[in-house]
Amino acid sequence: MSATVLQPAALACFLSALLLGLRRAESSGVDPRPVGDRSVREFALSESLAARAARRYDRTPAGVRLASRLWSAQIAFSPSAWRAAQLLVAIPLGTMIVAIGAPPAIGVCAAMSIVRGGGSLLLQVRRHRARDALDAAAPLVARALAIELSTWGSGAQAIVRAADRCRTSSSRSASVAARVLESAAARVALGGEAGDALQRAVQGASRSRTATSAAVVSDIFALHLHDAAATAAALERLAGALDDDRAVRREARATVGDVRMSAIAVPAIAAATGVVLLSSDPPALAAALSVPLLPVLGIAVVVVAAAVVGVRRLVAL
């Protein structure tokens, strides 16, 4: 194996080993800082500079926009951490492109373009994850508000106490619920009405124009001004209904899971079989790539792809 092939592989292994070593040291309680007063001071200075640069980027308009997109995609990275992760991917990728034979400048530009484009595509594909996470957290928000509203009778106090309750909860969706309630609590602290503050917080967190389960929770909570006890009881019943709805959806997804998998697996197996058969028979491959048969194969691929998409949409939940 040539050295040009080994260089990018060695660099990728080095970066992977470095990241794994840092995570292992952090999880095992070992202090990864260098030994010695001067080394410790230099390490602390570099760490402080890096942290300040990261915080400064996070507060820039570009960092704020990226943080919003990361939240919508439910990726637990800060903007600076996301850029650092992209850089760690771009370095070995650029090395591989240069090792293939491209000029260094073109390799660096191509690697950065691929990584930035891939990251943007990932954020675009996952842009509705925040709405789904908020729907999953809606029962927890409804129960927390119901408990605090029945205890205090005040909408503002209920939001603040519910945020504290969700912050200390061990539920998987507790972080999303706490973020929404903390945003609503901040609006209440600035003088906003509790029901309107929760509705605005839900709209800002979901980033969706369609109705969500959390929006229903905020609409019902807005009725606390008329009857706090009845609103608390309605929120408790709504939480139970949302849990039942999610259980039914999980069962339905499990039922149609085989159909969705078959819609992809069967055409994929057929296509792989056809490729193997054609590659083992050069005359048949040449005939398939000829003008009479190639358009027919292209149309067949398009029809099969459309059928796969149609079947998956029919059984989508």
Secondary structure as UniProt FT lines:
FT   HELIX           3..28
FT   HELIX           37..59
FT   HELIX           61..73
FT   HELIX           79..100
FT   HELIX           104..125
FT   TURN            126..128
FT   HELIX           129..152
FT   HELIX           155..167
FT   TURN            172..173
FT   HELIX           174..189
FT   TURN            190..191
FT   HELIX           194..206
FT   HELIX           213..221
FT   HELIX           222..225
FT   HELIX           228..279
FT   HELIX           282..288
FT   TURN            291..292
FT   HELIX           293..314
//
